[in-house]
Amino acid sequence: MTLFVLIPCLVIFLIIAGATVWKVMYDVWLPHEMVTLHSGRVEVGYVLGDNGNWVSILRAGERRLVLYRETQVDERVLCQLRTQNPYSDLTTWQVLARRSWTARSQQACPQGFRGNP
């Protein structure tokens, strides 16, 4: 009888552990940024470096690295990609205690961005 309880619990644990490892290993741990250039182009991705001369951006969804001169950049704004899960940006405590829900601190990133092909 104990095996009927332990085996499903073990399977659920392994699935959660595997999903957690996958997310930690393959997600970038930087916030998304919307980089607006003087030309009007908008790049959405992770700003990997900004040394004063060049800004390197890893494009979201493409995993393509693009470089722009610092003089070409007009504005950099943190943004948040829309996710399927409405609770993804909330802590467990915020989900359980509805009174503490707060508005998102970052604006949503544009869906389709205008950048280099």
N, C-alpha and C positions, 0 to 999 in steps of 0.2 A: 504494500500500500504506500509506503514511503517513497518508493521509486516513481510512482505516478505523480508525485508532487515535486520531487527533486529534479527529475529529467526535464520537465517543461521549464522550471526555474533556471536550470543550467543552460538550456538552449536560449532563453530570453537574455540571460546575462551575456552569453557569447555574442549574440547579435548586437546588443548595445555596445559591448566592448569593441567589436569590430568596426561598427559605425563611428565610434568616437576616435579610434586610431586613424581611420580613413580621413575624417574631417581634420584632425590635427596635422596629419602628414601632408595633405594636399591643398589646404586653404592657405592663402596668403594672409599674414598677420599684420597687414597695413590697412588703413581706411581707404575707401575709394575717394578719389578726388576728381572734380570736374575742372579741367584746365582750359581756359578760354584764351585763344591767341589773338593777336592784333588783327589778323586776317579774318576773324570771325569763326574760325574752326573751333570745334569743341572736342576735346579728348577726354574720355572717361577711363580711369584706370588707377593704378597704384604708382605714385611718384616714388621711384626708387632712389633717386639722388638729385640733389640740387646744389652744385658746387659754386654757384655764382656765375658761371659761364654757360653751362648746359643743364637742362632739365631732362632726366630720363624717366619715361613713363612705360609701365607694363600695362598694355591695354586690357581692359576687363573683357573676359570671354574669349579673347583671341590668343592670349599669351604671346603677343608680339611686342617687341621693344621698339619704341620710337624715341628719337632725341630731338629736342628743340633748343635753340639758343635762348638764353635768359631774356634777351632783348625782345624776343618774339612773344613772350608770355604776357598776357594782359591781366589775368586774374586766376587764382587758384581757390577753389571752394570745396570743402569736405561735403560729400554727399553719400547717400545710402541707396544701394540697389534695392529695388522692390523684391521682396521674397514671397514665396508661396505661403509661408507660415506667418500669420499676423502677430504671433507672440515671439518671433525670433529675436527681436531687439529688447525684450523684457526679461527681467530676472524671474526666477521661480516665485519669489516673494511677491513681485508685482502682479504676476498672473493670479496667484491665490488670493491676494488682497486687492480687490478691484478698485478700492478707493485711492490706491497709490499709483494708478496708471497715470503716466505723464505723456505729453506729446513728444513726438520724435524731435531730437535735438538737431538733426541734420535734414536738409532738404533731399528730396528724391533725385537720383541721378536720371538724366534723360534716357529714354528707352533706346532710341537709335541715335548714335552720335555721328557728327560730321567730322571725319578725320581723313587722313591719307588712305587710299585703297590698300 
